[in-house]
């Protein structure tokens, strides 16, 4: 995520809610609502109509060997990369595209104009770029355009398994004005959060070919999977934590720290690796050299990031995974962040989140997970997350930690295109966070109501209405870089997640939804689904054509207004049955839930399928009443974003009951 704490902007649309007038004109057209032409064909011949990868599905692979050195005096990184690229596509590739994330911070970048990115740090400075074939290494013919690099090849990379190697020598600066990368000064030393730190292959896929949308800041990432081996050399008094597994702990840690790590791997209770009292002392670091080289490896990952500081308190605990497997949860944070209202419970939050997501949806695939306190307020990478070292609220530390590590399911495991479809990674992640927060420590921080999901904190389905009826409401399907920033969380996080809640708890049921959602994750783990792959798979696995819902909620800006307008009796005799007139006054449709109370004390809840609207509006529901009906309530539990609650309730003359 880009900026976690957009509470003020997320609340923007609530501040003027009382001034907005709900839409009330009859605009319903059932032919639009139940459009038969939606998702008629798969995205490509390599994707099944049922939403799963077809038998001939392919994707390319990018493996990286990276050696970097951090200069803490000049706040500069110098690095070399050997990139091995495998072309599994059916196409020969006569040129390659790479993303240069640090170029967002160079003068004149597109993001400096569109997203006001600061440019004092500058971008990548390349000393050498070579193409390596067999034993021959030749200077590359390349073009740098903003955050993209094109490499033009003398001979193409063969299709269906052809490979090529590229090598890079480069450097870049780290400053305190960047985002997703940065530095912060603390009492015991500088903290460095380092990401987008190497030239990275753009994805070549079966939908668009090369994905080369420029990195402007709002739209996040779309990455090929591969294997990483990387080394970080820096002054010996710094600690490094990074994506993947540290492969040389004996060379960079004290014997006591190695032993403490081993104990933490078998212990549910959080264990210190470096205590607060040890931070900055000689006993916290092995002696004898000016520099140390930390070595990490990570397999089948789409990215790696890392952080470094001599200011870290370090703790860890075992993660229990399905089938008896385990992993290691760790947190690092400065002394200023010690405390239960700040970071001292971070590993507890991390451990629970991963265990919950693993048992509910898909097992966590990596050996280590790290929560890092530093300058980056909230950002996710495979196996780690950056969160603000200035947190001073237990609830905030919890929900940011849960959200950022939750991104390891979306988009680290399910590798969607964040640059185009933020509502998948942000919204689907927020959705799984809702249930994790309910589950944590007997609901200690439940329910989830924060800057990501229902900042007003009352009823998510009704609290989103003021946004939905705004004249400048936007579709979830827009590019993240196009969405108005003041509404980005409302859409990509809140509305997207709420859509899944409605599908799970109102339209389908938990069993059907959960089965289909797990199947989506399983089928697309470490692959690249498009939105329609998700919608198709959910339709197929749940056995329900939900195109009317996916279209209305994710692609349109339609609103919902169900109403009960009249109750009549057969032959004016309540005992012979009643006719209840219902209307759908806006373009969005939903199934209808009614609560009907009779004079004899009977209370009946009726659930009508969405198909009642297929012939248009109104719909007259024949109800087998036994006595006079005294009240009818539409959406009695307020589970839907109905824009006009005033027409959801009918009362018989002389009866004035509560609306619920």
JOTAGI-V684996 format. One record per run of one state. SS is the DSSP state (H for helix, E for strand, L for the rest). FROM is the first residue (numbers start at 1). TO is the last residue. If there is no record, write none. Layout:
[[SS | FROM | TO] [SS | FROM | TO]]
This chain:
[[L | 1 | 6] [H | 7 | 10] [L | 11 | 11] [H | 12 | 15] [L | 16 | 16] [H | 17 | 19] [L | 20 | 29] [H | 30 | 33] [L | 34 | 46] [E | 47 | 47] [L | 48 | 52] [E | 53 | 53] [L | 54 | 60] [E | 61 | 71] [L | 72 | 75] [E | 76 | 87] [L | 88 | 92] [E | 93 | 99] [L | 100 | 100] [H | 101 | 105] [L | 106 | 109] [H | 110 | 114] [L | 115 | 124] [E | 125 | 133] [L | 134 | 135] [E | 136 | 139] [L | 140 | 140] [E | 141 | 145] [L | 146 | 147] [E | 148 | 157] [L | 158 | 161] [E | 162 | 173] [L | 174 | 181] [E | 182 | 186] [L | 187 | 188] [E | 189 | 194] [L | 195 | 199] [E | 200 | 201] [L | 202 | 203] [E | 204 | 205] [L | 206 | 208] [E | 209 | 210] [L | 211 | 224] [E | 225 | 235] [L | 236 | 238] [E | 239 | 242] [L | 243 | 244] [E | 245 | 246] [L | 247 | 248] [H | 249 | 252] [L | 253 | 254] [H | 255 | 264] [L | 265 | 270] [E | 271 | 274] [L | 275 | 275] [H | 276 | 278] [L | 279 | 281] [H | 282 | 284] [L | 285 | 290] [E | 291 | 301] [L | 302 | 305] [E | 306 | 309] [L | 310 | 312] [E | 313 | 320] [L | 321 | 321] [H | 322 | 324] [L | 325 | 325] [E | 326 | 333] [L | 334 | 334] [H | 335 | 337] [L | 338 | 345] [H | 346 | 360] [L | 361 | 367] [E | 368 | 374] [L | 375 | 377] [E | 378 | 381] [L | 382 | 383] [E | 384 | 388] [L | 389 | 393] [H | 394 | 406] [L | 407 | 409] [E | 410 | 410] [L | 411 | 413] [E | 414 | 414] [L | 415 | 421] [H | 422 | 442] [L | 443 | 459] [H | 460 | 463] [L | 464 | 464] [H | 465 | 468] [L | 469 | 484] [H | 485 | 507] [L | 508 | 509] [H | 510 | 524] [L | 525 | 526] [E | 527 | 527] [L | 528 | 530] [H | 531 | 542] [L | 543 | 546] [H | 547 | 555] [L | 556 | 559] [E | 560 | 560] [L | 561 | 561] [E | 562 | 569] [H | 570 | 572] [L | 573 | 573] [H | 574 | 576] [L | 577 | 577] [E | 578 | 584] [L | 585 | 591] [E | 592 | 598] [L | 599 | 602] [E | 603 | 608] [L | 609 | 609] [H | 610 | 613] [L | 614 | 618] [E | 619 | 623] [L | 624 | 628] [E | 629 | 634] [L | 635 | 641] [E | 642 | 642] [L | 643 | 644] [H | 645 | 647] [L | 648 | 648] [E | 649 | 651] [L | 652 | 660]]
